[in-house]
Amino acid sequence: MEMRNANCELAEDYHIILGKPITEEKIMSSLRRSSISLFAALFVVCFAASAFAQIPVPRPSQKASVMQRIGPTDVTITYSRPGVKGRKIWGDPLPGQTAKVQGEATLDDQNERPKDAVIVPYGHVWRTGANEATMFEVTNDVLINGQKLAAGSYSLHTIPNKDEWTIVFNGTSNQWGSFNYDPAKDTLRVKVKPQVMSENQEWLAFTIDPIGEDSAQVNIRWEKISVPFTIKVPDIPAATMARLKATVSGAKADDWRTPMQAGNYLINNQDPADDAQGMAWLDQSIKIKETFGNLAAKANALYKAGKKEEAVAVGEQAIQRGKADKVDTTNFEKRLADMKAGKI
């Protein structure tokens, strides 16, 4: 009887975890009286299993990550690194491999892979690594090979072929391999061209290089194949302002440093259109707590705006505040003297 056998297995696990002698008959009797006993036993077993799952243990394909900031945007790729180990990596699936799957479904199951099969068959979804599916996270909206991808976390899968690969960004970010991959949840697919390299890359690697002020190239490198795609932040000033506003609005009520840093950035960013917002954030910082730093920053902002008298007055206030707080104001005193003399 399947239910009876399952209950016996559960009883054995429950016995092991709790250290109490429980017979099959007692468990069956208890379960008949109340379903709560089964729920409690399952909870204990699941809790124990989840606890063991958190232990970091060595893996043949070790975990890795690469992060690159492009303007204000953080790009993070987390993956596992399988090795070539003398195996044939790319190629067509064997005739019998596709009988049990539909369409592009993954063939990336080492327990069912025939002895002579390639590791990554053409035309089928691959986790682009090992263990969990590769994770792709981006903190702002970006363009992938010119196509929009919203800020967020995605699982990154690929569909390799000899002359063209498909890079897949799927909305289910945490999944084991590509076994439960659902194409209906794809957010973006882009086509790319693989490049044949002369040198062998033993361990799978994601690299982000070269990089520019508003873009970078991601390279998927394994064996003698390299697959590049580009990430571009379409409007650096707008993305930066959005990031600053979100950071300032999310700061704690007593945090004077965050609005000061945001205001300072805008004042010194050489874009006069940002000065008003920069000044507003400096005033917000000062309202929370007057410090030498935020008062000196406001004095510089006022001087930049052509308000010399106000700048000097706030500068004197900054020096007074700094001395009271035992801050070294020597350099700013020299700057204030240059402000008064009109030498800046």
HUPE-V189102 format. One record per residue. N is the residue number from 1. PHI is phi in degrees with one decimal (* if undefined). PSI is psi in whole degrees, 0 to 359 (* if undefined). OMEGA is omega in whole degrees, -180 to 180 (* if undefined). Layout:
N:PHI:PSI:OMEGA, N:PHI:PSI:OMEGA
This chain:
1:*:119:-172, 2:-62.1:316:-179, 3:-62.6:322:-179, 4:-67.3:316:179, 5:-63.4:320:179, 6:-63.1:319:180, 7:-66.0:323:179, 8:-64.6:318:178, 9:-62.6:319:178, 10:-62.8:319:179, 11:-62.3:321:179, 12:-64.8:317:178, 13:-62.8:317:-178, 14:-63.4:321:178, 15:-64.0:315:-179, 16:-63.6:316:-176, 17:-69.4:315:-174, 18:-91.9:345:179, 19:70.0:27:-179, 20:-114.6:137:179, 21:-73.3:113:-179, 22:-125.5:124:179, 23:-86.6:163:178, 24:-61.8:319:-177, 25:-63.4:320:180, 26:-64.9:319:179, 27:-64.1:315:-179, 28:-62.8:320:180, 29:-65.8:318:-179, 30:-66.0:320:-179, 31:-67.5:327:178, 32:-66.0:323:-178, 33:-71.8:325:-176, 34:-158.2:138:177, 35:-77.1:351:-179, 36:-64.8:325:-179, 37:-61.2:317:179, 38:-63.3:316:179, 39:-59.8:316:-179, 40:-64.2:317:-180, 41:-63.1:316:178, 42:-61.0:320:180, 43:-60.3:315:-179, 44:-63.6:314:-179, 45:-63.1:315:-179, 46:-65.8:321:179, 47:-62.6:317:180, 48:-64.2:318:-180, 49:-63.3:317:-180, 50:-66.0:326:178, 51:-63.7:316:179, 52:-65.3:327:-177, 53:-65.9:340:-178, 54:-83.0:350:-177, 55:-75.2:123:177, 56:-75.9:119:-179, 57:-122.5:155:179, 58:-60.9:145:176, 59:-127.3:147:176, 60:-59.4:324:176, 61:-106.9:102:-170, 62:-78.4:150:-178, 63:-74.1:145:179, 64:-150.0:165:175, 65:-151.9:155:176, 66:-136.2:137:-179, 67:-130.6:139:177, 68:-139.4:133:173, 69:-95.1:128:177, 70:-116.5:107:-172, 71:61.3:238:177, 72:-94.4:3:-170, 73:-101.4:126:177, 74:-95.4:128:175, 75:-113.7:123:-179, 76:-127.4:129:178, 77:-120.3:123:-179, 78:-118.6:129:-172, 79:-155.7:175:173, 80:-114.3:151:-168, 81:-112.7:90:174, 82:-70.1:156:178, 83:-104.5:156:177, 84:-67.3:311:175, 85:54.1:37:177, 86:76.5:5:-177, 87:-89.5:160:173, 88:-83.5:121:-172, 89:-89.5:311:-171, 90:-110.9:150:175, 91:154.6:180:180, 92:-73.9:148:175, 93:-68.6:156:175, 94:-70.0:153:-176, 95:-52.6:321:-177, 96:-80.7:348:-176, 97:-68.3:327:-172, 98:-86.3:357:-175, 99:-64.8:329:-175, 100:-97.1:0:-178, 101:-123.9:162:180, 102:-112.8:136:173, 103:55.6:236:-175, 104:-88.6:5:-175, 105:-50.9:148:-173, 106:-64.8:147:172, 107:-115.9:20:-172, 108:-89.5:57:179, 109:-123.7:106:-176, 110:-64.3:336:-179, 111:-75.2:340:-180, 112:-114.7:1:-178, 113:-73.5:124:177, 114:-61.0:155:-174, 115:-56.3:319:-175, 116:-95.1:8:-177, 117:-79.6:154:175, 118:-73.3:162:-179, 119:-74.8:319:-179, 120:-122.8:96:-179, 121:-71.7:143:176, 122:-63.4:146:172, 123:82.3:7:-177, 124:-131.2:148:-176, 125:-62.9:136:180, 126:-127.4:141:-179, 127:-68.7:352:-180, 128:61.4:50:-179, 129:157.6:223:178, 130:-148.1:169:179, 131:60.0:236:179, 132:-67.0:155:174, 133:-62.9:148:178, 134:-59.6:138:-180, 135:-103.6:135:178, 136:-125.1:120:-178, 137:-124.2:138:179, 138:-141.9:136:-171, 139:-90.8:350:175, 140:-136.6:163:173, 141:-60.7:138:-180, 142:-136.3:174:172, 143:-112.6:127:175, 144:-104.3:111:-174, 145:49.3:39:176, 146:88.3:355:-179, 147:-107.3:140:-172, 148:-71.6:135:172, 149:-130.9:121:-177, 150:-70.9:154:175, 151:-55.1:141:179, 152:154.8:189:179, 153:-115.2:136:-177, 154:-136.3:155:164, 155:-89.4:138:-179, 156:-107.2:119:177, 157:-118.7:163:175, 158:-135.1:155:172, 159:-122.7:94:-177, 160:-75.2:146:167, 161:-141.3:170:-174, 162:-60.6:315:-173, 163:-109.8:352:-179, 164:-155.1:137:175, 165:-112.7:152:171, 166:-111.2:123:175, 167:-94.2:126:-174, 168:-116.0:126:173, 169:-108.4:109:-173, 170:-104.7:140:-175, 171:-69.1:345:176, 172:-89.9:102:-168, 173:-79.4:330:-177, 174:-111.8:104:176, 175:-148.1:152:-179, 176:-86.5:114:-177, 177:59.1:212:176, 178:-116.5:22:-173, 179:-69.7:327:178, 180:-107.9:20:180, 181:-59.9:130:-180, 182:-120.2:109:-178, 183:-61.0:339:178, 184:-65.8:341:-180, 185:-99.3:10:176, 186:-64.8:134:175, 187:-93.3:324:-178, 188:-156.1:141:170, 189:-127.3:135:176, 190:-131.3:146:178, 191:-95.3:137:179, 192:-138.6:162:-179, 193:-105.5:125:176, 194:-72.9:152:178, 195:-118.1:135:178, 196:-87.5:128:-178, 197:-107.2:155:-179, 198:-81.6:328:-177, 199:-98.1:144:180, 200:-81.5:135:173, 201:-104.7:105:-174, 202:-65.0:312:-177, 203:-106.4:130:178, 204:-49.3:137:-180, 205:-142.4:137:167, 206:-100.9:127:175, 207:-123.4:154:176, 208:-122.3:97:-174, 209:-172.4:136:1, 210:-78.1:170:177, 211:-125.7:153:176, 212:-130.4:190:-178, 213:-66.0:327:-177, 214:-129.3:11:-178, 215:-155.5:166:177, 216:-156.0:159:178, 217:-110.1:127:174, 218:-94.3:135:179, 219:-122.6:125:173, 220:-96.0:115:-171, 221:-124.3:120:175, 222:-154.9:143:-176, 223:52.8:235:180, 224:-111.1:27:179, 225:-118.2:137:173, 226:-126.6:132:-178, 227:-122.5:109:-178, 228:-98.8:148:166, 229:-146.5:158:-174, 230:-107.0:147:173, 231:-118.9:128:180, 232:-129.7:132:172, 233:-89.8:112:-166, 234:-67.8:329:-177, 235:-142.6:91:-176, 236:-58.3:312:-180, 237:-59.1:316:-180, 238:-67.0:319:179, 239:-65.0:321:180, 240:-65.9:315:180, 241:-62.5:318:179, 242:-62.2:320:179, 243:-67.1:319:179, 244:-63.0:314:-179, 245:-61.8:317:180, 246:-64.6:321:-179, 247:-68.5:316:-180, 248:-66.6:316:-179, 249:-66.8:335:180, 250:-90.7:359:-179, 251:-73.1:155:178, 252:-67.8:158:-175, 253:-61.1:330:-179, 254:-98.5:12:-179, 255:-88.8:102:178, 256:-91.4:342:-176, 257:-71.0:317:-176, 258:-62.1:309:177, 259:-63.8:329:177, 260:-64.6:315:-179, 261:-64.9:318:179, 262:-65.0:316:179, 263:-63.5:317:179, 264:-59.5:317:-180, 265:-60.0:313:-177, 266:-67.2:320:-179, 267:-63.3:324:-177, 268:-95.6:9:-175, 269:-87.9:3:176, 270:64.7:20:175, 271:-119.0:103:-176, 272:-56.0:335:-179, 273:-65.6:340:-179, 274:-93.6:353:-172, 275:-62.9:320:-178, 276:-63.3:317:178, 277:-66.2:321:178, 278:-61.5:316:179, 279:-64.9:321:180, 280:-62.4:320:179, 281:-71.0:325:175, 282:-64.3:318:177, 283:-63.3:322:178, 284:-62.1:318:178, 285:-62.9:315:-179, 286:-64.8:323:179, 287:-63.6:324:179, 288:-70.0:312:180, 289:-163.3:124:176, 290:-74.2:128:176, 291:-135.1:164:176, 292:-58.3:319:-176, 293:-62.9:310:-176, 294:-73.8:330:176, 295:-69.5:318:177, 296:-63.6:320:179, 297:-63.0:320:179, 298:-67.6:322:177, 299:-59.7:316:178, 300:-63.4:321:-180, 301:-66.3:318:179, 302:-64.5:319:179, 303:-64.6:319:177, 304:-60.0:324:-179, 305:-78.5:1:179, 306:85.2:13:-179, 307:-101.4:74:-171, 308:-62.8:313:-177, 309:-62.6:316:178, 310:-65.4:322:-180, 311:-62.9:316:-180, 312:-65.2:318:-180, 313:-62.5:315:179, 314:-70.1:327:177, 315:-63.0:318:177, 316:-62.3:320:178, 317:-63.4:321:180, 318:-63.5:317:180, 319:-64.8:318:178, 320:-60.2:316:179, 321:-63.9:318:-179, 322:-63.4:317:179, 323:-65.5:322:178, 324:-64.3:327:-180, 325:-93.5:8:179, 326:60.0:44:177, 327:-101.4:143:177, 328:-73.1:111:-177, 329:-105.5:11:-172, 330:-55.6:308:-177, 331:-63.3:319:-179, 332:-69.5:327:177, 333:-61.0:321:177, 334:-65.8:320:179, 335:-65.5:319:179, 336:-62.6:321:177, 337:-62.7:321:177, 338:-66.8:325:176, 339:-60.9:312:-179, 340:-61.5:324:-179, 341:-85.7:356:-180, 342:69.7:30:-176, 343:-92.6:355:-179, 344:-95.4:*:*
